Amino acid sequence: MKKLFARSEVTVILAVLLLGLIFAVCSDSFLTSYNFFNMGRNAAVYMFIALGQAMVVIVGGMNLSLGYIGGLTVVAVGYALQEMQVPVFAAVSIGLLVGVLTGLVNGLVITLLKLNAFVVTLATSFVYTGLINGISKGFPYEGIPDSFTVIGRKGFLGIPYLLILAVIALALAGYVFKYTVLGRRYLATGGNIEAAKMSGVNTNRILIIANVASGVFASIAGILWISRTGSAQPSTGVDWMVISFAVAVIGGTLLKGGVFNAVGLFFAGILIVMVKNGLVMLNANVYFEQTYLGLILLLAVSLESIKQIISDRKLKQELKKGAAAVSPKEN
């Protein structure tokens, strides 16, 4: 039981069950198929956003430009569909290319110039914001074909296609990190970059791959956001930074790097959406929504820190006991 509750995803699962019970009791419309379908769609997009942040947090970095990469993708896809009249497949390809290029820029600047990820991604967030405003002039693109919204608005057996895609993405990411050489090198770089270098890992290459992966997941989230809403809004991604860190950290992705938890991230996405959904149903003041999310993120980080402190104390006590047991024998 101790080992079970020590796992980070168990805490998140229990939180989801507890909040679900509270909201079900307080609101008659919570336990409806319509509400679950909508929460599933929103949670799926949040999972992709969190995957984008997790990709760089795992290697000890961060991506403050993640939301703006998503916004630039939305504008690029919207422009391609409405102004250039390209097919859906071509527009999606353009969107993914935006993610690859922006992530590559972040990764190359960080590794080649040896700059801090915080500084680099903060600077590029302004660059990407300028591109968003310059291309769109602040106007949304409404000429999105109906075929583009099928994945974002439809489902299979009551399960949104978006949620199915998110589960597949999480399963693939979990497999890569657990069973592939690239995944092990990825985690090793985040766990101890100097030790990874001494082991022969090309850490610069891993950091570039991490940033490209972050950009790609941000772009996927942007593309799915268009599919869900049916329009390409230039303001997309403005609030993604808090969401990305909240879902990733609550899901068990340690800020110090070296850890990925697909199951935890899945339930963390559901938890954040459930909180936002429940607050609306309880007629809470939505203007304080960011405050609630910030407090949840702070609580998650604090709990992880408290766990680490308790673990370190137990380890010290065990070492002291071991030393005390050995000392009499030596005498």
ZABA-790734 format. One record per residue (C-alpha): residue in three letters; x, y, z. Coordinates in steps of 0.5 Angstrom, whole numbers, plus 500, padded with zeros to 3 digits. Layout:
% residues N
AlaXYZ ...
END
This chain:
% residues 331
Met500500500 Lys506505502 Lys509503495 Leu502504491 Phe501511495 Ala508513493 Arg506513486 Ser505520483 Glu499518479 Val495515485 Thr494522488 Val492525482 Ile487519481 Leu484520488 Ala483527487 Val479526480 Leu475521484 Leu474526490 Leu472532486 Gly468528481 Leu464526487 Ile463533490 Phe461536483 Ala456530482 Val453531488 Cys453539488 Ser450539480 Asp445535477 Ser448536470 Phe455534471 Leu454526470 Thr451527463 Ser454524457 Tyr454531454 Asn458534459 Phe463528459 Phe464529452 Asn466536452 Met470535458 Gly474529454 Arg475534448 Asn478539452 Ala482535457 Ala485532450 Val487538448 Tyr490540455 Met494533455 Phe497535448 Ile499542451 Ala502539457 Leu506534453 Gly509539449 Gln512542456 Ala513535459 Met518534453 Val523540455 Val521539463 Ile524532462 Val531534460 Gly531540465 Gly529545461 Met522549459 Asn518552454 Leu515559455 Ser514560448 Leu509554447 Gly503557447 Tyr505562442 Ile508556438 Gly501554438 Gly498560436 Leu503561430 Thr500554428 Val493556428 Val494562424 Ala499559419 Val493553418 Gly488558418 Tyr491563413 Ala493556409 Leu485554409 Gln482561408 Glu487565404 Met491560400 Gln485555399 Val490549400 Pro487542402 Val486540409 Phe492535409 Ala497541406 Ala494545411 Val496540417 Ser503539414 Ile504547414 Gly502547421 Leu506541423 Leu512544420 Val511551424 Gly512546430 Val518543427 Leu522550425 Thr520554432 Gly522548436 Leu528547432 Val530555433 Asn529554440 Gly533548441 Leu539551436 Val539557440 Ile540554447 Thr545549445 Leu549553440 Leu550559444 Lys549555451 Leu544560453 Asn538558459 Ala532555456 Phe528560460 Val531566457 Val531563450 Thr524561450 Leu522568453 Ala525572447 Thr522567442 Ser515568445 Phe515575443 Val518573436 Tyr512568435 Thr507573438 Gly510579433 Leu509574427 Ile502572429 Asn500579430 Gly503581423 Ile500575419 Ser493575422 Lys493583423 Gly489581429 Phe483578425 Pro481570426 Tyr480566420 Glu473563420 Gly473559413 Ile475553416 Pro472547412 Asp467542416 Ser471536414 Phe477539418 Thr472539425 Val470532424 Ile476530429 Gly475536434 Arg467535434 Lys465528433 Gly467521437 Phe466514437 Leu461510442 Gly461517446 Ile468518446 Pro471524443 Tyr476522437 Leu481528441 Leu481524447 Ile483517443 Leu488521440 Ala491523446 Val491516449 Ile495514443 Ala500520444 Leu501518451 Ala502511450 Leu507512445 Ala511517449 Gly510512455 Tyr513506450 Val519511448 Phe521513454 Lys521506457 Tyr523501452 Thr527505447 Val535507447 Leu533514445 Gly528515451 Arg533512456 Arg538517453 Tyr533523454 Leu531521461 Ala539520463 Thr540527460 Gly534530464 Gly537526471 Asn544528470 Ile546532464 Glu554531466 Ala553524468 Ala550523461 Lys555526457 Met560522461 Ser556516459 Gly557518451 Val550521450 Asn550527445 Thr546531450 Asn546537445 Arg542533440 Ile537530446 Leu536538448 Ile535539440 Ile530533439 Ala526535446 Asn525542443 Val523540437 Ala518535440 Ser515540444 Gly514545438 Val511539435 Phe506537440 Ala504545441 Ser503545434 Ile498539434 Ala495542440 Gly494548436 Ile491544430 Leu486540434 Trp484547437 Ile482549431 Ser478542429 Arg475543436 Thr472550435 Gly471551428 Ser475557427 Ala483560427 Gln483565433 Pro490569433 Ser489569441 Thr490562441 Gly495559446 Val495566451 Asp493562457 Trp497555455 Met503556459 Val499555466 Ile496549463 Ser502546460 Phe506547467 Ala500545471 Val498538467 Ala505536467 Val507537474 Ile501535477 Gly501529472 Gly508527475 Thr513530471 Leu519533475 Leu521540474 Lys528538476 Gly528533470 Gly529525468 Val521523470 Phe515522465 Asn509519467 Ala504518462 Val498515466 Gly499521471 Leu499526465 Phe492523463 Phe489524469 Ala492531471 Gly489533464 Ile482531466 Leu483534473 Ile484541471 Val478541466 Met474538471 Val476544476 Lys474549471 Asn468545469 Gly466544476 Leu467552478 Val462554472 Met457549474 Leu457551481 Asn457559479 Ala464561481 Asn467567479 Val470565473 Tyr474571473 Phe478568478 Glu480562474 Gln487563473 Thr488564481 Tyr485557482 Leu489554477 Gly495557480 Leu494555487 Ile493548484 Leu500548481 Leu503551487 Leu500545491 Ala502540486 Val509543486 Ser509543494 Leu507536495 Glu512534491 Ser517538495 Ile514535501 Lys515528499 Gln522529497 Ile523532504 Ile520526507 Ser524521503 Asp530525505 Arg529525512 Lys527517512 Leu534516508 Lys538519513 Gln534516519 Glu536509516 Leu543511515 Lys544513522 Lys541506524 Gly545503520 Ala551506522 Ala549505529 Ala548498528 Val555497525 Ser559501530 Pro558496536 Lys560490532 Glu567494530 Asn568496537 
END
